Amino acid sequence: MSGKVFDTIIIGGSIAGLAAALYATRQGLKTLVIAKDIGGQLALAPRIENYPGIKAVAGLELAQMVKEQVDEFGAEFVYDETVSISQRNNSFVASTKVSGDYEALTVILAFGKTPKSLDVPGEDRLVGRGVSYCAICDAPLFKEKKVAVVGWGDHAFKAVKLLRAYGNKVYLIHKGEAKLTDEELIRESKEMNVVYVPNSTVSEIKGDKKVRSIRLKNVKTGDESELEVDGVFVEMGYAAKTGWLKDFVQLNENGEIITDKLGMTSRPGVFAAGDVTDMLYKQAVIAAAQGAIAALSAYNYIQQLKGRPTRKSDWGKLISR
Ligand SMILES: Cc1cc2nc3c(=O)[nH]c(=O)nc-3n(C[C@H](O)[C@H](O)[C@H](O)COP(=O)(O)OP(=O)(O)OC[C@H]3O[C@@H](n4cnc5c(N)ncnc54)[C@H](O)[C@@H]3O)c2cc1C
């Protein structure tokens, strides 16, 4: 650890984290953003048409625009994954996978949602070597190959369509069975010449330097088989990956961080914003607003730590100044 103590550490570099960084730096807080990337889920949205003031914009472009704004006010950025947070009296230490530990008086948790993973042997090792969680991003890397799409519903079907458009042979691996209501989707996948593999889960992804095959288990019969593929697209939706925080802040039954209307979590000094929170509506403009709220609350919390205002009821007044 460098010995430098920040006023706030923001975890997440998408719209919630960047809006929080904008507000924090403008309040004069020494701000560090720790993020795995800039854009998060927003970068997967090719066209956003419901962000006030902008008719249409690619999600990544919107994130980059806010990042440029933040840079002007001097936030520091570390591109890394935060793996744990601990409290030391009046400060917090965020530990990262690669670059070490960072200390601050407050923390803003804005790390959104992450694609659900299969959690099977070979998956982590082969990410970027045939395992992907984003067909929109990676389909162009697979042309006329054999690929498996794992999942069901909207995400999976969009991935199937895209991968077929690149001439791939597509296997759709579904742990359940199609219902009558899915008839249209089944018809479409037949028309697209997709091989539908129901009642099956992936138990292992095999390959040395890149994906070579997957091991399948039939959940009804218990039979196992191997399927040769060049790619595996895990399209099972998104989840708030907060397991590492379960003893640190209160979570709801979906693993989302519970916050009040000021963005405060169950732990004083720790705030949260965006899709990682228990806010029902997961939208860019809402995540941005929550980021702003969390940053203003962090500022007021620090004021309180320093002996100005002392009553929580004063915070609202300060925020609106
Ligand atoms: C395909 C798609 C289309 C969409 N279209 C729209 C739309 O048209 N309009 C709209 O309003 N919304 C849309 N959304 C929703 C919108 O993208 C999200 O509501 C918004 O991105 C949430 O922002 P966020 O900052 O909370 O989190 P995210 O965008 O999920 O970003 C999370 C950030 O945290 C980082 N991170 C995660 N874990 C860690 C960690 N442990 N350590 C450090 N960093 C970490 C990630 O790298 C990322 O930078 C869409 C979403 C998707 C997936």
The ligand as an SDF file (V2000), in Angstrom:
LIG
                    3D

 53 58  0  0  0  0  0  0  0  0999 V2000
  -27.0830   -5.4620  -24.1450 C   0  0  0  0  0  0  0  0  0  0  0  0
  -27.5300   -4.3880  -23.1940 C   0  0  0  0  0  0  0  0  0  0  0  0
  -28.2480   -3.3040  -23.6660 C   0  0  0  0  0  0  0  0  0  0  0  0
  -28.6700   -2.2860  -22.7940 C   0  0  0  0  0  0  0  0  0  0  0  0
  -29.3750   -1.2310  -23.3140 N   0  0  0  0  0  0  0  0  0  0  0  0
  -29.7160   -0.2060  -22.4920 C   0  0  0  0  0  0  0  0  0  0  0  0
  -30.3960    0.9500  -23.0090 C   0  0  0  0  0  0  0  0  0  0  0  0
  -30.6960    1.0280  -24.2090 O   0  0  0  0  0  0  0  0  0  0  0  0
  -30.7010    1.9390  -22.1370 N   0  0  0  0  0  0  0  0  0  0  0  0
  -30.4040    1.8870  -20.8000 C   0  0  0  0  0  0  0  0  0  0  0  0
  -30.6950    2.8360  -20.0630 O   0  0  0  0  0  0  0  0  0  0  0  0
  -29.7680    0.8110  -20.2890 N   0  0  0  0  0  0  0  0  0  0  0  0
  -29.4190   -0.2360  -21.0990 C   0  0  0  0  0  0  0  0  0  0  0  0
  -28.7920   -1.3330  -20.5860 N   0  0  0  0  0  0  0  0  0  0  0  0
  -28.5580   -1.3910  -19.1330 C   0  0  0  0  0  0  0  0  0  0  0  0
  -27.3330   -0.5580  -18.7470 C   0  0  0  0  0  0  0  0  0  0  0  0
  -26.2290   -0.9420  -19.5470 O   0  0  0  0  0  0  0  0  0  0  0  0
  -27.0330   -0.7560  -17.2700 C   0  0  0  0  0  0  0  0  0  0  0  0
  -28.1550   -0.3850  -16.5030 O   0  0  0  0  0  0  0  0  0  0  0  0
  -25.8330    0.0720  -16.8340 C   0  0  0  0  0  0  0  0  0  0  0  0
  -24.6880   -0.2470  -17.6080 O   0  0  0  0  0  0  0  0  0  0  0  0
  -25.4980   -0.1590  -15.3590 C   0  0  0  0  0  0  0  0  0  0  0  0
  -24.3590    0.5530  -15.0610 O   0  0  0  0  0  0  0  0  0  0  0  0
  -23.4380    0.2240  -13.7930 P   0  0  0  0  0  0  0  0  0  0  0  0
  -22.4030    1.3010  -13.7590 O   0  0  0  0  0  0  0  0  0  0  0  0
  -24.2930    0.0490  -12.6050 O   0  0  0  0  0  0  0  0  0  0  0  0
  -22.7740   -1.1800  -14.0420 O   0  0  0  0  0  0  0  0  0  0  0  0
  -22.1370   -1.9590  -15.2810 P   0  0  0  0  0  0  0  0  0  0  0  0
  -22.4240   -1.2850  -16.5740 O   0  0  0  0  0  0  0  0  0  0  0  0
  -22.5610   -3.3530  -15.1100 O   0  0  0  0  0  0  0  0  0  0  0  0
  -20.5640   -1.8350  -15.0340 O   0  0  0  0  0  0  0  0  0  0  0  0
  -19.9140   -2.4010  -13.9370 C   0  0  0  0  0  0  0  0  0  0  0  0
  -18.4870   -1.8910  -13.8750 C   0  0  0  0  0  0  0  0  0  0  0  0
  -17.8380   -2.4610  -12.7240 O   0  0  0  0  0  0  0  0  0  0  0  0
  -16.6360   -3.1520  -13.1280 C   0  0  0  0  0  0  0  0  0  0  0  0
  -16.4190   -4.2530  -12.1800 N   0  0  0  0  0  0  0  0  0  0  0  0
  -17.1930   -5.3400  -11.9440 C   0  0  0  0  0  0  0  0  0  0  0  0
  -16.7030   -6.0690  -10.9280 N   0  0  0  0  0  0  0  0  0  0  0  0
  -15.5750   -5.4170  -10.5100 C   0  0  0  0  0  0  0  0  0  0  0  0
  -14.6180   -5.6760   -9.5030 C   0  0  0  0  0  0  0  0  0  0  0  0
  -14.7210   -6.7220   -8.6580 N   0  0  0  0  0  0  0  0  0  0  0  0
  -13.5570   -4.8080   -9.3580 N   0  0  0  0  0  0  0  0  0  0  0  0
  -13.4460   -3.7280  -10.1700 C   0  0  0  0  0  0  0  0  0  0  0  0
  -14.3410   -3.4400  -11.1620 N   0  0  0  0  0  0  0  0  0  0  0  0
  -15.3850   -4.2700  -11.3190 C   0  0  0  0  0  0  0  0  0  0  0  0
  -16.8970   -3.5610  -14.5620 C   0  0  0  0  0  0  0  0  0  0  0  0
  -15.6890   -3.8120  -15.2170 O   0  0  0  0  0  0  0  0  0  0  0  0
  -17.6220   -2.2920  -15.0600 C   0  0  0  0  0  0  0  0  0  0  0  0
  -16.6810   -1.2640  -15.3030 O   0  0  0  0  0  0  0  0  0  0  0  0
  -28.3530   -2.3500  -21.4150 C   0  0  0  0  0  0  0  0  0  0  0  0
  -27.6120   -3.4550  -20.9410 C   0  0  0  0  0  0  0  0  0  0  0  0
  -27.2010   -4.4520  -21.8110 C   0  0  0  0  0  0  0  0  0  0  0  0
  -26.3990   -5.6160  -21.2780 C   0  0  0  0  0  0  0  0  0  0  0  0
  1  2  1  0
  2  3  1  0
  2 52  2  0
  3  4  2  0
  4  5  1  0
  4 50  1  0
  5  6  2  0
  6  7  1  0
  6 13  1  0
  7  8  2  0
  7  9  1  0
  9 10  1  0
 10 11  2  0
 10 12  1  0
 12 13  2  0
 13 14  1  0
 14 15  1  0
 14 50  1  0
 15 16  1  0
 16 17  1  0
 16 18  1  0
 18 19  1  0
 18 20  1  0
 20 21  1  0
 20 22  1  0
 22 23  1  0
 23 24  1  0
 24 25  2  0
 24 26  1  0
 24 27  1  0
 27 28  1  0
 28 29  2  0
 28 30  1  0
 28 31  1  0
 31 32  1  0
 32 33  1  0
 33 34  1  0
 33 48  1  0
 34 35  1  0
 35 36  1  0
 35 46  1  0
 36 37  1  0
 36 45  1  0
 37 38  2  0
 38 39  1  0
 39 40  1  0
 39 45  2  0
 40 41  1  0
 40 42  2  0
 42 43  1  0
 43 44  2  0
 44 45  1  0
 46 47  1  0
 46 48  1  0
 48 49  1  0
 50 51  2  0
 51 52  1  0
 52 53  1  0
M  END
$$$$
